[in-house]
Amino acid sequence: MEEEVNNEREAYTLVVRKPCYGLPTACPSCLSLYIYLKFAQLPFLLDFNSTYPDSDQIPYIESGDYVAYNNENGGVIESLKKDGIVDLDTEFYSVPEWISTKAMVCSWLGDAIMYELWVGSDRSSAEKIYYPDLPWPIGKVLFLKQAHTVKQRLGITKDNAEQMEEEIYKRANIAYGALSTRLGEQSFLFENRPSSVDAIFLAHALLTLQALPESSVLRTKLLEHGNLVKYAEKLKMEFIEAGSSSSSASYFQSDPPSSASRRGPSNSSSKPKSKPKRQKTKEEKTFRKRAKYFVVTQIVAVLLFLTFMNRPDDEVELEDDEGYGYDD
């Protein structure tokens, strides 16, 4: 009976974007979910999906007929809580400071890392995280598209760009100061035990320290708080580096997650246990159907990009018509 329970717990597969910058995955939402599962000691297999680089469904977790996507129910962590699979926050829902701290980390620091990746620095970090396997023209077009989306989400226009940048970094600096004071010399932010706040902030800190360039304003501000840097390094060693050689997570790389026969071990000496074939859910069928549309979109994007490259006034027209620009 105990063996059956263990097999059921080991059946979870976490699908994320590829590893880079010395991290198991460098996508902010992917890394925070990975760390959350590590904190919860929930065994899982790790799978990498590079078929849909712009998909908002990644990360997701699956087990048998169960699938929880990033763009549903407030994210995978919230789905795992609601579905009774794992909840690290049960003791904190009535703690006002925990609630406000989580809101600050998700909003102020979430906006800051998003700004740095897509607007505030060169595109090298974002392209390595999201589009490592795409040809340069397609990667650049997708980057410009996402940069425009981020500017719209943050309310950045040509007229208020400097003001918004100053506000974003100001809020991030306030958040770092508050978190540094809150942490002190503890191992975790609240009651010396991990919660989703730790998972989200630890992912943010590791990405800021390892994925952003040395010239990054956000990285410089984080480095001013020694206890936060020490916190990130210590937890990385305990839950990421130490866990990478344990049996709690095995690493595989494949394309669509349902094609189990195409998976192959990359860092593990043993093959994964085979699972009985199951019927694909409606969501999975929809997810797979997007492949052909994505290929068509890539082709169209390249054609548009090449067209714009031959127009010397393109950048000026974009600034005048759309209210945003991009500096190489």
N, C-alpha and C positions, 0 to 999 in steps of 0.2 A: 504493500500500500504506500509506504514511504517512497519507494522508488518511482511509483506512478506519479506522485505529487512532484517529485524532483524533475521528472521528464517533462511534465506539463509546464513547469516554471522555466525550463531550459528551451522551450519551444519558441520564445519570443525572438523576433528578428527586428533589429533597428536599422532602418534604411536612411543613410545620410549622404552628404556630399563627400568627395574624396579628401583624404588626409593631406595636409601640407603645413609648413611652418612648424614642424615638430609636434603637431597636434593630431589626434585621431580623426578630426574633421575641423575645418576652420570656419564653417558657416555658423554665425552666432546662435541661431535657433537650434541647429543640429548639435552644437557643442554643449549648450545648456541642458538639452534633453539627455545627451550621453552622460553628463556629469550627474544629473538627477538620478538616473538609473543606477549609476555607480554608488551614489550615496545610499540609495535604497537597497543595495545589494541584490538587485533583481537580475538573475542570469539572462544573458541575451547574446545572440549572434549579431555581428556587425556586417552590414552589407552596404555597398556603395553604388549609387545610381547616378550616372552621367548622361543618361538619355534625355532628360528634361532639365537642362540647366537653369531655366527661368521658372520652373514650376513652384507654386506656393504650397503644394501638397507635401513637399519635402521639408523637414524629416517626417517619417511616419513609422509606426511600429505595427507588426502583424504577428498573429499567432492563430493558426487554424483558420477559422472563419472571421476572426476578430481583426479589424484594421482601424487604427486611429491616425487621422491625417492632421498635419500642421494647420491647415486652413479651416478646420471644423471644431466647433465647441470650445473656442478660445485657445486652441493648441493641444498638442499631444499630452503635455503634463496635466492639463485640466481634464482631459478625457480619461486619463488613467485614474485620476481622483474620483471622478463621477462614476466610473465603471467599477470602482471598488478594487482595483488592481494594486495600486500602491499610492499612499498619501503621506508625505513627510510633514505636512502642515497642520495636522489635526489639532495640535496643542496651541496653535498660534492664531486661529481665526478670530478669537476674541481679544487679541492683543493689539491695541490701536497703533503702537509704535511699529510693530511688524507690518501691519497693513500699509501704513504710510511709507515705510522703507521700501517695501516691494513696489509700490506705485512709483516712487522716485527712481528706483533702479530700472524699472521697465520703461518709463517715459524719458526722463532726463538722460540717463546713460544709454538707453536704447537709441534715442535720437542722435546722441553724440557719436556712437560707433558707426551708425548708418551714414551720418554726415561725413565722417572721416573716410569711409570706404568708397563712397560714391561721389563726393563733392570736394572735400577738403584736402585731398591728397591726389597723387597721380593714380592712374587706374590699375597699376601693377598688382596691388594686393587683391582688389576685387576680382580681376580677371583670373588670377591664380586660384582663387577660392571657388569661383562660380563657373568660369569658362575655360578650364585648362586644356580641354581637348578640341576646342573649336578653332577653325582657321581664323587668322588675324582679322580679316574684314568683318566676319560674322560676329566675332567677339567684341569688336569695337562698336558695331552697330547696337548690339544688345546692351553694352555698357552705357552708351549714350541714351538709349531708351530708358534704362533703369535709373540713370542719373536724373533724367527729366522727371520720372515718377517720384523719386525721392525729394526733389526740389518742390514739387507740387504738394507732397504730403507734409513737408516741413513748412510750407508757406513761404518759400524763398522765391523772390522775383529779382529782376535786374536792379530795381530801385532799392530794395531792402537787403541785398545780399550781405553787405558788411555788417549791418546791424544784427541780422539773424545769426551770423557766424559768431559775433561777440556774445550774443545771448546764449547760444548753444554751449560755448565753452565756459561761460560764467556758471551756468546751471551744473555742468559736469564737475566743475571745481568745487561748487557747494556740496554736491553729492559725495565727492571723494572725501571732503572734510568731515561730513556727517558720518559716513561709513567708517572712517578712520577712528573717530571718537567713539563710535558705537562698538567697534571691534576691540579696541584696546589691545590687550595681550591674549585674548581668547583665541580658540581654534576656529570658532564659528561665530556668526553675527548675533545669534540669539540662543540663550540658555546653553551655550557650548555644545550644540547639536545641529546637524545639517537640516536645512529646509530648502524650499524652492528658491528663496531669496539668495542663499549661498550658491546654488547651482547657476542661477542667472548671472550673478555678479562675478563669480569665478570665471565663467566663460568670457564675460566682457573683459576682465582683467588680463586673462591669458592672450586673448586676441589683440588687445591693445599693446601688450608688451612684446608679443612675438610676431604678429602679422603686420603691424603698422610700421612705417619707416621711422628711422631715428629722428627725422625732422618733424614728426607728428606732434602737434600741439597737445593733443589728448594724451599721448604717451608721456610727454614731458610733465604734464600736470599729475598724472598718476604716480610717476617716479618720485614726486615730492613727498609721498606718504609711504614711509618705509615699512610700516606694519602691514599695509595693504599688499605691498610687493612680497613681503615675507609670507603672508597668508596665502597668496596665489602660488608661490613656489612650493610651499610645504604641502598644500592640498594636491597640487599637480603630482608631486612625487608619491603621495600616499594613494591617490585614487586613479591616476591616469598612467603614470610610468610603472608603478608596481602592479597595477591591475592588467597591464597589457600582456604580461607573461603568465597570468593566472588563467584558470579554467572558467572564470565567470564571463568572459567574452572572447569569442573566436572571431577572426577577421576573414572576410571573403570579399571578392570584388566581382560584380556582375552587372548586367544591364537591368532589365526589368526584374523586380523582386520575385515574380511568380515563376520565372524560368529557373527553377532550382537545379535542373540538370546541367546548367551552364555555369554554376558556381564552382569555384575551385579554391582550396586553401592557399592563403598567401603567407601568413605568419604562424600557421598552426601545423603541427606534424600529423594530426589525425583528421580524418575526414568527418564532416558533420553527419549526424544520424539522419537517415532518410525519413521523410514524412509521407504519409499516405496522400495520394493526389486528391485534391479537393476542388469543388466547383468554385470558379472565380466569382467574387462578389460583383455587384453592379458597379461599385466605385472603381474596382480594379479594371473592369472592362472599359469603363470610360477613360481611365488613366492611360491604358494601353492604346486606345484609339487616338489619343492626342499625338502619338508619335508621327503619324503621317502628316498631320496638320503642322507640326513643328518643323518638319523637313521642308514643307512648302514655304513656311514663314521664313526659314533661313535663306532659301533661294531668293525670295522676294526682297529680303533685307539686303542681301549682297548686291542685287541689281540696283536698288535704291541708293545704296551707299556709293557704288561706282558712278551712278548718275550725279550725285551731289559732289563727288570728288572732282568732276569736270566743270563744276560751276564755281568760279572764283568768288562770287558774292554770297555763297551759301551761308557762311557763318554770320555775316551781317544780317541776312534776311531772317535767320533763325532768331537772332537777338531782337529784331524789330517786331517780328510776328508773334513769337512765343513768349518773350519776356525772360529768356534764359540763354546762356551761352556756355561754351565749353572751351577751356584753354588747354592746349596740349602741353 
